[in-house]
Amino acid sequence: MTIVKTDVLILGAGLTGLTLAYRLRNLPITVKIVEARDRIGGRIKTIYDANGGSQEMGATWLGRKHISLFSLLKELKLETFIQILGDKAVFEPISTSPPQVVSLPPNSDPSFRIKGGTSNLINTLASHLSEGQIITGQPIQSITKEKGAFYAKSRDQLYRSKIVVSTLPPYLLTKTIEFNPSLPSSINATAAKTHTWMGESIKVGLTYKTPFWRADNTSGTIVSNVGPIPEMYDHSNVEETAFGLKGFFNGSYFSITKEERLALVLKQLEKYYGPQVRDYLTYEETVWRNEPYTFMAYDTHLLPHQNNGHPAFRKACFSGQFFAAGSETAKSHPGYMDGAISSANFVFEELKGSL
Ligand SMILES: Cc1cc2nc3c(=O)[nH]c(=O)nc-3n(C[C@H](O)[C@H](O)[C@H](O)COP(=O)(O)OP(=O)(O)OC[C@H]3O[C@@H](n4cnc5c(N)ncnc54)[C@H](O)[C@@H]3O)c2cc1C
């Protein structure tokens, strides 16, 4: 087994890992990112289709309060646009009543999407890194510290590094990587009770030739207490050349097949918009609960966001050489994209002086 030597080893090529590597790029040190999946982005996954449309299967929206994210987008010259909500929505209050069209109040604090898809942010960050800096398809299985250096072992490779920064969701860090010596109990105990934001969710999206949902005084905004889609929104591109609907699907349907979920999606949408919903161009879905590099069943019941932002994560351990980073560890907006960037910025500031 060959040994890859580097000054800083980042585990995970999601938004935290890529932002950190981007921040470190001008320092006179070597930085490698090892990623378990065959793709980069982690919980950011835009699926682009041949018709120019795209579907966000992971992170989609940002708000004005997400200042770290807005500032990074500005630095990278990426644009945003306002999520269409319309002034009317389809609302299904209860299974015994038919769906209604309701008026929406004016929205003074809109949500924004990233032009070109959220993966545009991921791909832009990666484009600033050098060839071979990101190694994909190599889940780290164990980390050993010996004589002042870490040895991280993946399926086919051994990495030697003075500094290791994990960006894995904390629960996966503690449950899937074997440490020798063990991670400090303060981090281990907290990580074992840290919820991974959106880990249980299912996203579904369809693209269409025309945005028929905007006719007849409605919009693509759907709120249903009946489901299985509780929320859905217009997901057309800002250029208005590709049209779609994208929403959440009840997470407890993770064990049925894609075809079965699609049948339920169409049945629900047909109630609102008629048989034209069956003339979709593409259907995409991601069942995040079935993604082992995002989700693993918890030992005990965890509340949404439980321990997100816990201060135990922001204390480097192993003599200041190991950081448990990632969105869930951030002080501000943990669990969200903004938290991922704030976590990367925090580790960068900590490392900058010592490197
Ligand atoms: C369905 C969904 C909807 C969301 N919607 C929004 C939204 O609208 N707005 C918002 O702000 N946020 C949203 N989020 C949250 C947002 O996606 C995350 O906060 C952010 O992407 C986390 O980035 P991260 O790099 O910290 O973690 P991750 O993206 O989870 O990255 C961790 C990386 O580590 C890798 N990894 C795991 N195990 C190993 C291993 N053993 N070895 C090496 N690599 C490993 C993973 O493959 C992954 O690439 C959503 C998330 C989901 C799933």
The ligand as a Tripos MOL2 file, in Angstrom:
@<TRIPOS>MOLECULE
LIG
   53    58     1     0     0
SMALL
NO_CHARGES

@<TRIPOS>ATOM
      1 C1        -32.1750   17.1480    1.2110 C.3       1 LIG1
      2 C2        -31.3490   18.2670    1.7810 C.ar      1 LIG1
      3 C3        -31.7960   19.5560    1.6700 C.ar      1 LIG1
      4 C4        -31.0390   20.6080    2.1950 C.ar      1 LIG1
      5 N1        -31.4830   21.8820    2.0130 N.ar      1 LIG1
      6 C5        -30.7100   22.9130    2.4080 C.ar      1 LIG1
      7 C6        -31.0610   24.2350    2.0610 C.ar      1 LIG1
      8 O1        -32.0380   24.4800    1.3420 O.2       1 LIG1
      9 N2        -30.2650   25.2510    2.5220 N.ar      1 LIG1
     10 C7        -29.1470   25.0130    3.2840 C.ar      1 LIG1
     11 O2        -28.4630   25.9760    3.6590 O.2       1 LIG1
     12 N3        -28.7760   23.7450    3.5900 N.ar      1 LIG1
     13 C8        -29.5250   22.6990    3.1740 C.ar      1 LIG1
     14 N4        -29.1330   21.4190    3.4260 N.ar      1 LIG1
     15 C9        -27.9420   21.1980    4.2780 C.3       1 LIG1
     16 C10       -26.6280   21.3730    3.4990 C.3       1 LIG1
     17 O3        -26.6620   20.5190    2.3840 O.3       1 LIG1
     18 C11       -25.4420   21.0120    4.3980 C.3       1 LIG1
     19 O4        -25.4350   21.8350    5.5490 O.3       1 LIG1
     20 C12       -24.0820   21.1700    3.7460 C.3       1 LIG1
     21 O5        -24.0730   20.7800    2.4010 O.3       1 LIG1
     22 C13       -23.0950   20.3360    4.5660 C.3       1 LIG1
     23 O6        -21.8030   20.4060    4.0100 O.3       1 LIG1
     24 P1        -20.6130   19.6300    4.7440 P.3       1 LIG1
     25 O7        -19.4450   19.7010    3.8230 O.co2     1 LIG1
     26 O8        -20.4380   20.1430    6.1280 O.co2     1 LIG1
     27 O9        -21.1280   18.1290    4.9120 O.3       1 LIG1
     28 P2        -21.4390   17.0450    3.7710 P.3       1 LIG1
     29 O10       -22.0010   17.6990    2.5780 O.co2     1 LIG1
     30 O11       -22.2190   15.9650    4.4230 O.co2     1 LIG1
     31 O12       -19.9830   16.5450    3.3680 O.3       1 LIG1
     32 C14       -19.2970   15.5300    4.0740 C.3       1 LIG1
     33 C15       -18.5180   14.7210    3.0530 C.3       1 LIG1
     34 O13       -17.8150   13.6740    3.7320 O.3       1 LIG1
     35 C16       -17.8700   12.5030    2.9170 C.3       1 LIG1
     36 N5        -17.5990   11.3340    3.7580 N.ar      1 LIG1
     37 C17       -18.4570   10.6710    4.5730 C.ar      1 LIG1
     38 N6        -17.8120    9.6410    5.1660 N.ar      1 LIG1
     39 C18       -16.5220    9.6720    4.7320 C.ar      1 LIG1
     40 C19       -15.3630    8.8860    4.9960 C.ar      1 LIG1
     41 N7        -15.3920    7.8410    5.8480 N.pl3     1 LIG1
     42 N8        -14.2030    9.2010    4.3580 N.ar      1 LIG1
     43 C20       -14.1490   10.2570    3.4840 C.ar      1 LIG1
     44 N9        -15.2230   11.0320    3.2020 N.ar      1 LIG1
     45 C21       -16.3840   10.7460    3.8350 C.ar      1 LIG1
     46 C22       -19.2640   12.5410    2.3470 C.3       1 LIG1
     47 O14       -19.3700   11.7300    1.2100 O.3       1 LIG1
     48 C23       -19.4230   14.0290    2.0320 C.3       1 LIG1
     49 O15       -19.0020   14.3470    0.7160 O.3       1 LIG1
     50 C24       -29.8320   20.3380    2.8830 C.ar      1 LIG1
     51 C25       -29.3730   19.0260    2.9820 C.ar      1 LIG1
     52 C26       -30.1130   17.9960    2.4190 C.ar      1 LIG1
     53 C27       -29.5960   16.5700    2.4900 C.3       1 LIG1
@<TRIPOS>BOND
     1     1     2 1
     2     2     3 ar
     3     2    52 ar
     4     3     4 ar
     5     4     5 ar
     6     4    50 ar
     7     5     6 ar
     8     6     7 ar
     9     6    13 1
    10     7     8 2
    11     7     9 ar
    12     9    10 ar
    13    10    11 2
    14    10    12 ar
    15    12    13 ar
    16    13    14 ar
    17    14    15 1
    18    14    50 ar
    19    15    16 1
    20    16    17 1
    21    16    18 1
    22    18    19 1
    23    18    20 1
    24    20    21 1
    25    20    22 1
    26    22    23 1
    27    23    24 1
    28    24    25 2
    29    24    26 1
    30    24    27 1
    31    27    28 1
    32    28    29 2
    33    28    30 1
    34    28    31 1
    35    31    32 1
    36    32    33 1
    37    33    34 1
    38    33    48 1
    39    34    35 1
    40    35    36 1
    41    35    46 1
    42    36    37 ar
    43    36    45 ar
    44    37    38 ar
    45    38    39 ar
    46    39    40 ar
    47    39    45 ar
    48    40    41 1
    49    40    42 ar
    50    42    43 ar
    51    43    44 ar
    52    44    45 ar
    53    46    47 1
    54    46    48 1
    55    48    49 1
    56    50    51 ar
    57    51    52 ar
    58    52    53 1
@<TRIPOS>SUBSTRUCTURE
     1 LIG1         1 GROUP 0 **** ****
